[in-house]
Amino acid sequence: MHRNAPTGDIDETQVSVTPPKDRAAGVEAVAVSLTRAVEEMGVIRTARTLARVNQRHGFDCPGCAWPEPTGHRRPAEFCENGAKAVAEEATLRTVTPEFFARHSIEELATKSGYWLGQQGRLTHPMVLRPGDTHYSPIAWDDAYRLVAETLRGLDSPDEAVFYTSGRTANETAFLYQLLVRSFGTNNLPDCSNMCHESSGTALTSSIGIGKGSVSIDDFAAADLIIVAGQNPGTNHPRMLSALGTAKANGATVIAVNPLPETGLIGFRDPQTLKGLTTGITIADDFLQIRLGGDMALFQGLAKLLFEAEDRAPGTVVDRAFVDAHTAGFAEYEKQMRSVDLAVVEEATGLSRDQLERTAQQLADSEATIVCWAMGLTQQRHGVATIEEITNLLLMRGMIGKPGAGVCPVRGHSNVQGDRTMGIWEKMPETFLAALDSEFGIASPRAHGFDTVDAIRALRDGRAKVFFGMGGNFVSATPDTEVTEAALRNCALTVQVSTKLNRSHVVHGRTALILPTLGRTDLDLQDGVKQQVSVEDSMSMVHLSTGRLAPVSDQLRSEVAIVCELARELFGPGHPVPWETFRRDYDTIRDAIARVVPGCADYNRKVRDRNGFQLPHPPRDAREFRTPSGRANFAVNGLRWLPVPEGRLILQTLRSHDQYNTTIYGLDDRYRGIHNGRKVVLVHPDDIAAFGFADGDLVDLVSEWTDGTERRVGGFRLVGYPTPRGNAAAYYPETNPLVPLDHVAERSNTPVSKAVTIRLERASA
Ligand code: SF4
């Protein structure tokens, strides 16, 4: 059954379309999980590996950041996409020096991300020097020397950019930011800049901490759960089990999304016979909202709640909570009472009945959770939208109460932990002071570059070195042409990676690939087994232990790479004990315990049965560490996204056979798209109104405020039940359409869910 790497690439003429499914998961998900796993790993390795995903003493799924249950864990504590993520990493296919000798960089640059990823695990450090046509092997020490000499040759440490992906474990993240700050810069962009930065910005301003306020057990205690701008069936599949439990306990679930995603509608729980056979309906109500209409929705609901309070005073607004814990309520109330519901209907595409029914459900609920993801954060007014969600929950006293709270659902396994460990271009002074005091270094205080600013700096020549700790920067970022030119502008690009991706073939004048261990791999340092730790979406921190023999004896752990590079960069006598840290990860955790707030006694607590939960003052004690000491009601004018005449608003999204930039396969079976990826989902009436037919090939042309245009060609039109005026297509294929300067206010997050496009008949 073991499958060889594909030799051919995607043939988009083979795309086929079938009706979307009405139930997610079920028998088919189990079959796909096992088939993909066995194809990549063989039977024995599959059995050994999947049995350890998300188990106590096992390893953390490298997929999303959904938490594990705190009680009993079932034998198969993973979803289909978790199994695919594990299979991708634990594959037996390898990309060796011989592979690179066979394939020139010019040839590799013509391959799709899917083809590159399917070739297997990287086995050796490789270098591409100026004028080279092929990557060639390099010894680790020579690679470190090359990086260190280039960094030391810069005019300023701020000419280097150090990116982090969400897979990076806490221990690596802590040491990596320590290396970068010891070197003298805060240029620490991360993938969070592109996903939940809007959530962190809004929540910090409103409740004093940029993290969600619910725990996994709150789902079982909720009356009402609103899931907005999120597709859990594909992106956080085990969340469906939590929603199923909530419903079994009597909760109501409302889905708010432009697309009727299968996982939102129905779910067959593969863990139970009943679930497998009959399944359940997830969403009691589906609000099919227009792209960018969420801020209007939450403001409209607030207005209706104030009207309900007028009809029955003292029953809707939690006055005791508002008076004791919040600031700015009067201004907020005034603003919400002025909201025009006719505008809300137009902005959302929802009827007055739907709005009133939802407001009534909010008024009746004693415990409400609102979950969200990129559909809200990657909007120009994403921060304000999340503030409106928080306003609504504060008004009802729904923070710091069982079964209630804010729940930004993170998409990458340790994206939240990396930020906790100091991966941020603007860490607060308290963190930097603690770091300096612990290690006797002088961290820079000037803020560094986030992702968008890093691309601008690389484009303009203000930064010359790009170091990527994991991820696939070129495919994850917007404005592909600009980003690729920025990377090509670099003197040196370094990618610490497990698998081949497009960021290895779009490179600086000199380029390094440093192959690293994955989550599933056994990490031995001087013969002693090491463990790492991660933090999930709900602030639970726990250990992760890989057991598989690495595919090559040349792989180094991310921790070892950081420590060995630091040794080369700083030389002997540096105040940080890099070699001690490399040999024994417990010593890193001891340092974390002394520097990172909430991590005291880290080594002991992380070994508890479920690990430990980081403090969250609003959740734990209704304490709000804002400058006023209270939770803040934000006052925002209403913004939404009218659709210009003859245009569509496009959202970029993932296929079900994809995880972030990693393409697992060509089967987006929930939406019924098979064998290809260049499709654009458009309402059938819009297709007809623009003079096209379902199946026609079109170019997508995005229009930007400065008059420039961007184009991607040869997309097949697929009639789909989107709202009128909205469209959807996969990334990274549509990243070229998102201008670099098209960012969310206050968070600088690329706005990939609100791109104005027109359709043109395909030019070629
Ligand atoms: S829900 Fe997320 S963390 Fe859990 S198994 Fe699936 S991909 Fe992995």
Residues whose N, C-alpha, C, O or C-beta is under 5 A from the ligand:
A	BS01	SF4	C61 G63 C64 A65 W66 E77 F78 C79 N81 G82 N235 H236 P237 R238
